[in-house]
Amino acid sequence: MSTIPVQIRIDKETKEEASRLFKELGTDLPGVINVFLRQCVLTKSIPLQISLPERYEGETEVDEVPKEVETPEDDGWGVERYFA
């Protein structure tokens, strides 16, 4: 089977950390990428669980919403004071 070069961009620290890990595991970055791509082809999927952490940056707790937004004013919206 012939091979072709593939070029990817990744931050330096991540590459270095991953390379150290793979060396400890007895492999290298190209080997892990080959295994990953073969699993994608075999399973016809991305063989990773991709999810958001329980609370991610930018998420707002309900308790953090200002009371004037939670409680409607006389008109039912409570936003007039912000546009006066």
N, C-alpha and C positions, 0 to 999 in steps of 0.2 A: 504494500500500500504506500503510495507516495504521499508526502506531506507538503504543506505550504505554510509560509510564515503568516502569523496573525499578530497585528499590533493593537494594543489597548492602552488607554491612559488611566492611570490610577495614582493617587497621591503616594509620595515616596515612603512615608511612615507606614502606611497600610501594606505596601509591597514588602518592605523590610520585615515587618512583624510576621506577615504570612509566610515569607521565605524561611524565616527562622523556625516557625512552627512546622512547615513541611519538611525541613531538613531533619528535625527531631523525629518526624514520622517516617523518615526514610524515603522521601520523595522530593519533588521540586514543583515549582509553580507551573511549568508546562505540563507536567504529569497530572497535576490536579485539574487543570483546565481541560485536558483530554478526557479524563474520567467524567468530569461534569458534562461536557458536551455529548459524550457517548450515552450517558444516562438520560439526557434530554431526548436524544433520538430514540432510545429504547422505550422510554415511557411516554413519549410524545407529550411531555410536560416539562415544567421547570421543577426539578426535584428539590425544592426548598420550601419551607413554610415562611411566607412573607406576611408580616402583620405589624400593626402599630403597637407600641408599648401601651400599657394600661393608661398612662397619661403622657401625652406627647407635648412638646413645646408649642405654644400657641393655643392650646386648649384652655377653656375657661371653665372654672367651677361654677355651678349655679349660684352658690353663695356669694360669688364675686360680682354678680350682676347688680348694678345700682337699683335701689328700691324704686326710683321714679320710672325705670324701664319696666320693672316687674308689675307695678300697679298702674292701671290705666287712669288717666285724668278724666275730667268731665266729658270730654269728647270721645273717650274710649281709646285714645292713642298715647297721650302723655308726652308728645314730642314738641309741642308748640313753643315751650320755653327755650328750646335750643335754637329756634329759628327767629326769635323775636328781635 
